[in-house]
Amino acid sequence: MIKKDEVLKIAKLAKLSVDENEIEQLIEDMSKIIEYADSINNVAETVDVEFDNINNIVNAFNEDIVLDSYDRDEILKNREGGENGYFAIRKSIRG
């Protein structure tokens, strides 16, 4: 169970102001959160099932297939302004 001074310390670290009448409710809420997190941690320790590969997928990737491409000079001959293997374009600034 969390204590009043711990709630105040957490509130100070979070730069929150806490009224005196809110402290009891915060203690109860924070205790429930910590209890829930502890229960999740305990379940993870007792279960022997691995969740990394629950669908038994061995290799979900396709093989790389290398295809022939167009020659760069052949592509650039259809466009004015192509030089050094690149197309010249205007600078576009949006703001």
C-alpha positions in Angstrom: 0.0 0.0 0.0 1.3 3.4 -0.9 1.7 6.0 1.8 0.7 9.7 2.1 4.3 11.0 1.9 4.9 8.9 -1.3 1.8 10.4 -2.9 3.0 13.9 -2.0 6.5 13.1 -3.3 5.1 11.9 -6.6 2.8 14.9 -6.9 5.8 17.2 -6.3 7.9 15.4 -8.9 5.0 15.8 -11.4 4.6 19.4 -10.3 1.0 18.8 -9.4 -0.9 20.4 -6.5 -2.9 18.0 -4.4 -5.6 19.1 -2.0 -5.7 17.5 1.5 -9.1 16.0 0.8 -7.8 14.3 -2.5 -5.0 12.4 -0.8 -7.0 9.4 0.5 -8.6 8.8 -2.9 -5.1 9.1 -4.6 -3.7 6.6 -2.1 -6.5 4.2 -3.0 -6.2 4.7 -6.7 -2.4 4.4 -6.8 -2.5 1.3 -4.7 -4.9 -0.3 -7.1 -2.7 0.6 -10.0 0.4 -0.9 -8.3 -1.6 -4.0 -7.4 -2.7 -4.5 -11.0 0.8 -4.1 -12.3 2.1 -6.6 -9.8 -0.6 -9.1 -10.8 0.5 -8.7 -14.5 4.1 -9.3 -13.5 3.2 -12.4 -11.5 1.2 -13.9 -14.4 4.1 -13.4 -16.8 6.4 -15.4 -14.5 4.1 -18.4 -14.1 3.1 -18.9 -17.8 5.4 -21.1 -19.8 4.1 -20.1 -23.2 6.2 -18.0 -25.5 4.3 -15.2 -27.2 6.9 -14.1 -29.7 5.6 -16.4 -32.4 2.1 -17.4 -31.5 1.1 -17.9 -35.2 4.0 -20.3 -35.9 5.2 -18.2 -38.8 8.6 -19.3 -40.0 9.4 -16.8 -42.7 6.9 -14.1 -43.6 9.1 -12.4 -46.1 9.2 -12.8 -49.8 12.5 -13.4 -51.6 14.1 -10.5 -53.3 13.7 -10.7 -57.1 16.1 -8.7 -59.2 14.5 -7.3 -62.4 16.1 -5.6 -65.3 15.8 -1.8 -65.2 15.8 0.9 -67.9 19.1 2.4 -68.8 19.5 5.8 -67.1 20.7 7.5 -70.2 17.8 6.1 -72.2 15.4 7.6 -69.7 17.1 11.0 -69.5 17.1 11.5 -73.3 13.3 12.0 -73.2 13.6 15.0 -70.9 15.2 18.3 -71.4 17.5 19.4 -68.6 18.6 15.9 -67.5 22.3 16.1 -66.6 24.8 14.0 -64.6 22.2 11.2 -64.3 19.6 13.5 -62.6 16.5 15.5 -63.5 16.7 19.2 -62.7 13.5 20.3 -60.8 12.4 23.5 -59.2 12.7 24.0 -55.5 9.3 23.9 -53.8 8.8 25.6 -50.5 5.5 25.3 -48.6 4.8 27.1 -45.5 
